Amino acid sequence: MIPARISEDFAARGLATLVTALLRAPGLHCTQSPAGLDGGVDVVAGRGVLRLDEPIVVRVKSGGPVGAPVVSQLHGVMAASGAKQGLPVAWGVTKPARDTLKTSHLSGRVWAAADVVDAVLASYERLDEELRSQLPLKRVWMLADDGA
């Protein structure tokens, strides 16, 4: 249910905004590209005063699954910008796209729907009020009594 809500309410640029907030939550400094032609980069995240310590180039796709061409494009942008880390974010990722990531000499990881939800749950309290109002969640604790 949470993945469906995120998919519906954070389509297109909304997902890039959510991903930016999720990367900021643990302390990364992020710059989100403006709408329109972004040159293949939606977010650049990094640590340090100049945000240059191990920059992460992020490509966000809110539509269907992404394939190997999107990952290859991301690798090209990473190489051109000198970034050694890339993060494609998509609701689905094809096996060829995952294989391209594994065989690349550049470091990359994919955030699929489950990863985005995990990041939301892990850092929900640190998201700004506007994002939390768009995605109202309530933490529920239950006793897991297995009869032992």
N, C-alpha and C positions, 0 to 999 in steps of 0.2 A: 504494500500500500504506500509506503514512503517513497519507493522508487517511482511509482506511477505519478505521485504528486509532484516530485521534483521534475520529472520528464514533462509534465503538463505546464507547471507554473514557472519553470526556469528554462524555457526553450530559447534557442538562439543566443543572443547576448546575455540573457539572464543566467545561463549556465556558466558562461565565462566569468560573470560577476560573482556567482556562488563559488566557483573554483578559486578565484582570487581571494575571497574572504577565507576560504578553507586553508589556503597557503599562508595567509597572514596570521592566522590563529596561533600557530606554533612559533611565530616570530620572524618569518621571512618578510623581506621588503619586496613589494610587488608593484609592477607597472602594467596596467591593463591597456592594450592597444585600443585606440578609438574605433568606433564602428566604421565599416567600409573596408577598403583594402588594407589588410594588416600585414601583408608580406609573409603570411604563413605563421605568424606568431600572435597569439592572443594575449599571453601574459609572459612577462619575464620576472622571475623571482630570484632573489639572492640574499645573502647575508652580508654583514659588514657595513661600514659607513657609506661606502660607495656602491653597495649592492652588487659588487663584482666578484665576491668570494663564491666560487663555484656556481655561476648563474644557471638557472634552470629555464629552458625554453619550453613553453606550454602551448599546445594546440588543442582547442576545444571544439568538438563537433557534437551538436545536439540532435542531429538526425539519426538515421539508421546506422548500422555498423560501419566502421571504417576499415578500409583494406590496406594492403601493402603500399599503394601509391601515397597515401596520406603520411604513413610512417617514413617512407623514403623522402618525401618533401620536407618533413620535419628534420630528418637527418641532414638534408642539404642546408637548411636554415641554421642548424646547430653548427655545422662546419663553417659556414660563412661568418657566423657571429662569434666563433671561438668558444661556444658553450659545449661542455662535455656531457651535459645531462639534458634529457628531453622527457617530456611527459605528455603523451597524447591522452586526452580525456574524451571518451565517447561512451554512449550508452551500450554499444556493442562493438566488439573487435573481432575481425575474422582471424582464422588460424594463419593465413599467409602474413597478416600484419604482425601477429605475435612472433612468427618465425623470422621476419625481417628484423624485429627488435633483438632477437636472440643472436642473430648472426652479425649484427653490426658491431663495429669497433667503438662506437659511441655508447655511452651509458643511457639506457632508457627504460622506462617502466610504463605500463598502461594503467590508467584508472578507468575501469568499466563501471557500470551502474552500482554494483555491490561495493566497490572501493569508494565511490563518492558518498554512498549512504554511510559506510563505516566512518569516513572522515567527518561527515555531518554529526554523527552520534558522538564521536570522540571530542569534538570541539564546539558543540552547539552553544554552550554557555558563553563562549568567547566571541561568538558572531554578533554583529551589531543588531540593534533592536529592529531595524527595518527588515533585515533578512529573517530574523526570528518571527516577525509578524507575518511574513509571506509563507513561512513554513512552521506553523505552530506545533510544537512537539511537547509531550509531557513524559517525564521519566516515570516508569512504573517498576517497582520492585515487587517480586513475588517469591514466596517461600517455595523452594524446590524440594519438596518432601518426597523422597523416593521410597518411603516405607521402612527405611533401615533404622 
